Amino acid sequence: MEIEELPDLKIDWFNNYYEYQNVPLLEYVCEVANKFLPSVEDTTEGMMFVASNAPAIFANRYTERNLSDEERYERDKAIGLPIGVIGKHYKPNPSYRKLDDSFKDKFLNNKDLQNTIEAFGLDISKFWYLLLFVYDFIEDIGTNAPLLGKSVLEDFNSFHTNLLEATSITLKKNNRKSYATEREDTIRIIQAALQHFVKTYNDIIHGDKETMIEQLNNIGLEGCVPNDLLSKISFEEKFSLDISYKKWKFTDMFQFFLENRKATIKPNAKMKVSKDKMMFISRLIYTVGYDGKRYNEEYDAEGNPNRMLSNLLRRYRNEQFPSVIANYYMVVS
């Protein structure tokens, strides 16, 4: 079994990314990318979503995966990428993360997985590139990515809301509890003091703009002015998603892809093939290395159906996925 090689279009993908929407081998990639990573175009009527530029980014990352920094840099200049794009993302860079396709043999040699792919009527080559794309994107937002956190004001607003509803307060120092109280009168005093401080702040920022900074400085909040998205992004600090969150996003993207697809087992098939979609995704998680062989097995040691992935997602059903920013795929979510 062989994977058909993805062609190198050798075009300026930054300005002509829509050309990649018509590459047959990227059919599945485009289907998922247009849903999860839509590009946004300004129009006179407001914001309009257009086809994703992620397939173009992915295809070029795939082509450049075996090139040296210098070769990659020269290729990008030759195809006419804007100098700003090359300078910002693609000049020789020791921290550049190449696309990783090291699990290709693991993918091809997993008979249970291959049988399921066949049962769902999927093209093996197109599906391989979808798997590579999803993995590359998740690694992009989840491994040494720029830190995207709440602004000071967002964090304070969350704290303020929770404090007004609090019936106890606990303080920690160096991860050890240093103070705790459930006294209603003490909590009311703290709530009233914070309410007064919030009103003072709101009066300032909604008042005379010329004196705002001076007034905020007088109460010790000179840096706390309403800020935009860029102020939340730290390109110096980096973070990595916990593996559970990577599995969560991975599952989300493949559940969308498989939503309207069904497996068909050939009559008189000699081999048992799982039609369970969560088991299918579980084996893909094993393939890319997000978990071990236990995710590849249909049954546990006691003969019970494998529900490890379902149980994982159930734990997070009431949570929001962390705010993330990509290094290469140019998205914030």
Secondary structure, DSSP 4 states (H G I P E B T S, - for coil): --PPPPP---S-TTT-GGGGGG-GGGHHHHHHHHHHS-EEEEETTEEEEE--SHHHHHHHHHHTTTS-HHHHHHHHHHTT--HHHIIIIISS-TT------TTHHHHHH-HHHHHHHHHTT--HHHHHHHHHHHHHHHHHHHSSEEEE---HHHHHHHHHHHHHT-S-EEEEETTEEEEEE--HHHHHHHHHHHHHHHHHHHHHHTS-HHHHHHHHHHTT-TT-S---GGGGEEEEEEE---HHHHHHHHHHHHHHHHTT----PPTT-SS-----HHHHHHHHHHHHTSS-GGGT-SB-TTS-B--HHHHHHHHTTTSPPPP-B-SSS--B-
